[in-house]
Amino acid sequence: MGTIRVACLVALALASQGCAVFVRGTTQDVTIRTTTPDAQIEVDGVKQQVKVDVAPNSSGTVTSVVVNLDRALFHYVRIEAPNYFPLEATLRPSTNEDWLFGEECLMWPILWLPMAIDLNTGALNDLADPVDLELMKTPTVEALAAGATRQVVRRAEVEPEDLRAYRTARGNLNDGY
């Protein structure tokens, strides 16, 4: 009888480990939005089918796309529109501290393999969602004649809000401009 209880306890402990890959999965739906008219959005070099809606405050339209992205990888977003400078952004994954803490509390010293699976598959990571990106208008011919400068491509790194707040507080935020 004691052997069955120990076996059940070990089976329960194994089942509770590495659960992020089963509960959260290794991918995440991310919404990318812009209010720039006629915007085209590419994610990881693939042009996306965009959806155009009326903005909630009736100030124009919102162009958006929902993409399913791998939680473990960096992703590259490029937005272009006529009469606007293109924008390139990098979506960086960050570890979800709540899930990591939960797994650390439940982990036994000999049951580290399921947690390693969660860490290596990216199941413990989050990507920023939603991602709001705005393009800058290109200068007119008159403005260029008056001395306005040209800007080819802006770059930005997009990360979840909690990581951005932490880096900003430490003065360690590089927007990539």
Summary of the structure (lengths in Angstrom):
residues: 177
radius of gyration: 22.1
end to end distance: 66.4
largest distance: 89.1
contacts: 463
relative contact order: 0.19
helix: 31%
strand: 29%
